[in-house]
Amino acid sequence: MNIKIIKAAILTVGILLILGAISGFFSIFIASKKYVHTVCIVKQYNTKKVYKSRKLRYENTMLISYETERYGTLYTTLKSYYPFRKVGDKLTLWFDPNKPKNIKLPFSESCIYMLLIVSGSICIYAVIWLYGKK
């Protein structure tokens, strides 16, 4: 395969990753204006073994509670992708005042978008390094 095609593909992937991260941060920015900011508390944290595609996986779920003015205390269960969560942790939470079950955990989403920016930057710098090498 031609090296120029590979360089163009890596550059395209890097640009798409960075554009995805920028759109993600933009969605967080829009949500920060519309949503109500509060703190939630992890009430329960469960880890269970699940077999998916004949492989053993661990699924972490957490039950969180948060206060709303109109509806009082609400509870919801979410998947947790962080292995170090524990009962009693306080997390930043944003919720839609009209639909309080529509929630966002801004720190979790920001970590995902930062990972996209880092991956895209690595792809772009790899292409720059390959062009400089000739």
Backbone bond lengths (Angstrom), bond angles and torsions (degrees), N, CA, C in turn:
res aa  C-N    CA-C-N  psi(-1)  N-CA   C-N-CA  omega(-1)  CA-C   N-CA-C  phi
1 M - - - 1.451 - - 1.524 108.63 -
2 N 1.267 115.60 145.38 1.454 121.79 -177.32 1.531 110.10 -69.93
3 I 1.319 116.53 136.86 1.464 121.96 -178.16 1.526 111.52 -66.60
4 K 1.341 117.28 -29.60 1.469 119.82 179.03 1.529 111.24 -67.67
5 I 1.315 116.86 -35.47 1.465 120.32 177.74 1.526 110.12 -67.07
6 I 1.322 115.99 -40.48 1.465 120.10 178.44 1.524 110.51 -64.01
7 K 1.327 116.70 -43.73 1.468 120.20 178.62 1.521 111.06 -62.16
8 A 1.327 116.69 -42.46 1.468 120.27 179.67 1.530 110.98 -65.31
9 A 1.324 116.87 -38.48 1.466 120.23 179.22 1.527 111.09 -66.26
10 I 1.332 116.97 -43.45 1.469 120.45 179.12 1.522 110.50 -64.88
11 L 1.329 117.01 -40.90 1.465 120.70 177.98 1.528 110.80 -63.58
12 T 1.326 117.16 -41.53 1.466 121.05 178.65 1.526 111.14 -63.57
13 V 1.321 116.68 -43.49 1.468 120.39 178.16 1.528 110.32 -61.81
14 G 1.324 117.28 -43.76 1.462 120.83 179.04 1.516 112.45 -61.19
15 I 1.321 116.13 -44.14 1.474 119.88 179.51 1.524 110.44 -65.39
16 L 1.332 117.74 -41.64 1.467 120.44 179.29 1.530 111.88 -64.81
17 L 1.330 117.02 -38.24 1.464 119.83 177.30 1.524 111.33 -63.45
18 I 1.319 116.51 -43.88 1.467 119.80 179.79 1.525 110.75 -67.58
19 L 1.330 118.20 -39.57 1.466 120.30 177.13 1.531 111.52 -64.44
20 G 1.323 116.99 -37.54 1.467 120.14 176.08 1.517 111.91 -63.80
21 A 1.333 116.27 -39.79 1.463 119.98 178.25 1.524 111.18 -67.20
22 I 1.325 116.81 -40.59 1.467 120.06 179.25 1.526 110.11 -63.75
23 S 1.329 117.48 -42.70 1.468 119.23 178.31 1.528 111.04 -65.97
24 G 1.328 117.09 -33.63 1.463 120.39 176.52 1.516 112.30 -66.31
25 F 1.334 116.29 -44.08 1.462 119.30 177.15 1.528 110.78 -65.25
26 F 1.324 116.95 -33.97 1.460 120.28 177.31 1.530 110.63 -65.36
27 S 1.340 116.89 -39.59 1.469 119.46 177.72 1.527 111.18 -66.46
28 I 1.331 117.21 -35.56 1.467 120.00 175.52 1.519 110.15 -65.89
29 F 1.329 116.85 -39.92 1.462 120.59 178.97 1.526 110.92 -62.74
30 I 1.322 117.05 -43.51 1.468 120.52 178.55 1.531 110.37 -64.38
31 A 1.325 116.66 -42.09 1.465 120.17 179.48 1.522 111.56 -65.54
32 S 1.328 117.47 -31.73 1.467 119.41 -179.81 1.519 111.35 -65.56
33 K 1.324 116.93 -26.65 1.467 120.66 178.09 1.531 111.75 -81.45
34 K 1.338 117.42 -37.56 1.462 121.57 -174.06 1.528 113.25 -87.70
35 Y 1.306 117.62 -34.52 1.456 121.60 -170.65 1.527 111.19 -88.37
36 V 1.339 114.77 157.48 1.461 121.66 176.15 1.525 107.99 -89.12
37 H 1.317 116.85 135.58 1.457 122.14 -177.63 1.528 109.03 -94.20
38 T 1.314 115.98 133.90 1.457 120.84 177.51 1.526 108.86 -153.77
39 V 1.320 115.25 -178.15 1.463 121.52 178.83 1.521 107.69 -118.29
40 C 1.314 116.36 136.19 1.464 119.95 176.33 1.524 108.77 -112.02
41 I 1.317 114.96 158.72 1.459 121.60 -179.03 1.522 108.18 -120.69
42 V 1.324 116.66 134.65 1.461 121.82 177.09 1.523 107.69 -77.37
43 K 1.331 116.27 115.50 1.471 121.60 -178.48 1.525 111.60 -90.70
44 Q 1.331 117.11 -39.45 1.461 122.05 178.29 1.518 108.62 -137.81
45 Y 1.320 114.89 149.15 1.461 120.32 175.82 1.519 107.04 -136.97
46 N 1.322 116.83 120.06 1.460 121.60 -176.22 1.520 110.45 -122.70
47 T 1.318 114.85 139.80 1.460 121.84 173.44 1.521 107.19 -122.07
48 K 1.332 116.05 128.04 1.458 118.69 177.83 1.519 109.84 -134.91
49 K 1.324 113.94 152.65 1.459 120.78 177.94 1.523 108.95 -84.86
50 V 1.321 115.43 133.21 1.459 121.56 179.41 1.524 107.43 -132.65
51 Y 1.322 116.25 136.08 1.453 120.69 176.13 1.520 108.66 -97.29
52 K 1.321 116.33 116.22 1.459 122.22 176.96 1.519 107.87 -125.96
53 S 1.306 115.59 127.30 1.468 122.09 -179.73 1.526 111.03 53.36
54 R 1.317 115.15 44.56 1.469 123.33 178.56 1.519 113.17 60.99
55 K 1.328 117.39 23.77 1.461 121.41 177.46 1.515 109.01 -125.76
56 L 1.306 115.55 144.61 1.454 121.13 178.30 1.523 109.67 -80.78
57 R 1.309 116.20 126.01 1.468 122.55 178.10 1.522 107.93 -126.41
58 Y 1.316 115.44 156.68 1.456 121.11 173.89 1.519 108.68 -112.18
59 E 1.329 116.44 126.98 1.456 121.51 176.88 1.516 108.66 -109.42
60 N 1.317 115.60 126.69 1.452 121.40 177.88 1.521 108.62 -105.18
61 T 1.311 116.48 127.15 1.457 121.16 175.67 1.517 108.65 -124.86
62 M 1.325 115.07 149.39 1.458 119.44 178.50 1.520 109.37 -133.75
63 L 1.313 114.84 140.23 1.456 122.10 174.06 1.520 106.62 -97.43
64 I 1.326 116.25 121.47 1.461 120.12 -178.72 1.522 109.66 -117.77
65 S 1.324 114.92 152.04 1.465 120.51 175.50 1.517 108.35 -124.77
66 Y 1.329 114.98 145.25 1.460 120.35 178.15 1.521 108.99 -148.26
67 E 1.320 114.91 152.35 1.461 121.93 -176.52 1.529 110.44 -94.60
68 T 1.330 115.39 137.90 1.458 121.62 171.88 1.524 107.69 -126.09
69 E 1.312 115.84 152.23 1.464 119.16 179.70 1.521 111.53 -70.33
70 R 1.309 117.18 -43.98 1.455 121.60 -173.37 1.528 113.31 -81.49
71 Y 1.344 117.91 -35.21 1.459 121.19 -171.90 1.525 114.19 -111.88
72 G 1.308 119.06 -0.32 1.463 121.24 -178.91 1.520 111.41 78.39
73 T 1.317 115.85 -144.58 1.462 121.30 -179.25 1.527 109.87 -86.02
74 L 1.325 115.89 127.28 1.463 121.67 178.11 1.520 109.37 -115.21
75 Y 1.328 115.31 149.95 1.456 122.42 178.58 1.521 108.79 -122.89
76 T 1.308 115.84 145.17 1.460 120.43 174.03 1.528 109.04 -151.40
77 T 1.316 115.49 155.86 1.460 121.70 179.06 1.520 108.69 -110.08
78 L 1.318 115.88 131.11 1.463 122.07 -179.76 1.518 109.80 -129.39
79 K 1.335 115.53 154.28 1.461 119.69 169.67 1.515 108.43 -75.50
80 S 1.314 115.91 141.18 1.457 120.64 177.80 1.522 108.55 -113.77
81 Y 1.319 115.48 129.04 1.458 120.49 179.93 1.522 111.55 -102.16
82 Y 1.325 116.96 5.19 1.456 122.12 178.79 1.519 108.79 -107.21
83 P 1.322 118.10 121.91 1.465 119.95 -175.28 1.532 113.98 -75.46
84 F 1.313 118.73 -10.55 1.458 120.21 -173.64 1.523 113.42 -102.71
85 R 1.319 118.68 14.59 1.462 121.01 175.83 1.524 108.80 -70.80
86 K 1.337 114.92 150.63 1.454 119.19 176.37 1.523 108.86 -145.58
87 V 1.301 116.18 164.91 1.458 121.61 -179.79 1.525 108.76 -63.68
88 G 1.314 115.89 133.88 1.464 121.16 179.69 1.516 113.83 98.95
89 D 1.327 118.08 -7.86 1.471 120.41 177.57 1.522 109.89 -64.34
90 K 1.325 115.62 143.26 1.461 121.14 176.18 1.522 108.25 -107.12
91 L 1.332 115.65 128.32 1.457 122.29 -177.25 1.523 109.48 -122.84
92 T 1.325 115.95 147.02 1.455 120.29 173.73 1.522 108.71 -74.07
93 L 1.319 116.10 133.38 1.453 121.59 -177.16 1.521 108.86 -137.48
94 W 1.315 115.78 139.31 1.464 121.90 174.01 1.519 107.50 -117.92
95 F 1.342 117.04 137.87 1.458 119.84 177.17 1.518 110.20 -135.44
96 D 1.326 114.48 152.41 1.460 122.26 178.28 1.528 108.07 -75.43
97 P 1.335 119.30 124.72 1.465 119.75 -177.44 1.530 113.43 -63.97
98 N 1.323 118.63 -26.75 1.464 121.31 178.63 1.526 112.58 -85.06
99 K 1.322 116.85 -29.73 1.464 122.52 178.31 1.527 107.44 -129.72
100 P 1.324 118.69 84.36 1.465 120.61 -172.02 1.527 114.61 -67.21
101 K 1.322 118.73 -11.91 1.469 120.04 174.80 1.529 111.69 -81.71
102 N 1.324 117.15 -11.30 1.463 122.44 176.58 1.527 107.21 -85.97
103 I 1.334 116.22 98.03 1.467 120.45 -172.83 1.518 111.08 -120.29
104 K 1.320 114.53 161.11 1.467 122.44 174.59 1.521 108.27 -135.34
105 L 1.316 115.47 140.01 1.459 121.75 169.82 1.526 105.98 -105.58
106 P 1.327 118.17 97.01 1.468 120.27 -170.21 1.523 113.94 -63.04
107 F 1.332 118.24 -33.05 1.461 119.18 -179.70 1.525 110.67 -65.79
108 S 1.325 116.82 -42.67 1.467 120.68 179.98 1.524 111.22 -62.81
109 E 1.333 116.24 -44.41 1.459 119.57 179.98 1.524 111.33 -67.78
110 S 1.314 117.78 -36.81 1.467 120.67 178.89 1.522 111.23 -63.93
111 C 1.330 116.86 -37.31 1.469 119.89 178.35 1.526 111.02 -63.15
112 I 1.314 116.89 -40.35 1.466 120.56 179.02 1.524 110.35 -63.47
113 Y 1.333 116.59 -44.70 1.464 120.01 -178.00 1.528 111.50 -70.20
114 M 1.318 117.69 -32.59 1.469 119.96 175.19 1.530 110.24 -65.68
115 L 1.324 116.80 -38.52 1.462 120.63 176.66 1.526 110.76 -62.58
116 L 1.331 117.32 -38.69 1.464 120.41 176.83 1.526 111.35 -64.44
117 I 1.337 117.35 -41.48 1.469 120.39 179.11 1.522 110.74 -64.12
118 V 1.320 117.18 -43.37 1.466 120.36 179.86 1.526 110.25 -64.02
119 S 1.330 117.42 -44.42 1.469 120.43 179.53 1.526 111.49 -63.55
120 G 1.323 116.88 -43.45 1.464 120.23 178.15 1.512 112.21 -64.05
121 S 1.334 117.07 -39.68 1.467 120.70 178.42 1.521 111.28 -64.98
122 I 1.327 116.66 -39.35 1.467 120.06 177.83 1.530 109.97 -62.65
123 C 1.325 117.41 -42.11 1.471 120.56 178.20 1.526 111.11 -62.09
124 I 1.325 117.10 -45.68 1.468 120.33 -178.49 1.524 110.94 -66.28
125 Y 1.326 117.59 -42.37 1.467 119.57 178.62 1.524 111.92 -67.17
126 A 1.342 117.04 -31.41 1.464 119.67 176.36 1.523 110.56 -64.74
127 V 1.328 116.79 -40.15 1.469 120.27 177.91 1.521 110.30 -66.49
128 I 1.328 117.36 -43.06 1.472 120.60 178.04 1.524 110.02 -60.93
129 W 1.322 116.88 -41.07 1.465 121.00 179.44 1.533 110.44 -66.42
130 L 1.340 117.05 -39.85 1.465 119.95 178.91 1.529 111.88 -67.67
131 Y 1.335 118.23 -36.55 1.468 120.69 176.77 1.523 111.23 -68.90
132 G 1.311 117.18 -34.46 1.463 120.07 179.02 1.511 112.21 -72.24
133 K 1.316 116.47 -24.67 1.457 121.47 -177.16 1.521 112.27 -74.96
134 K 1.317 118.56 -43.43 1.475 126.41 -178.67 1.485 109.71 45.91
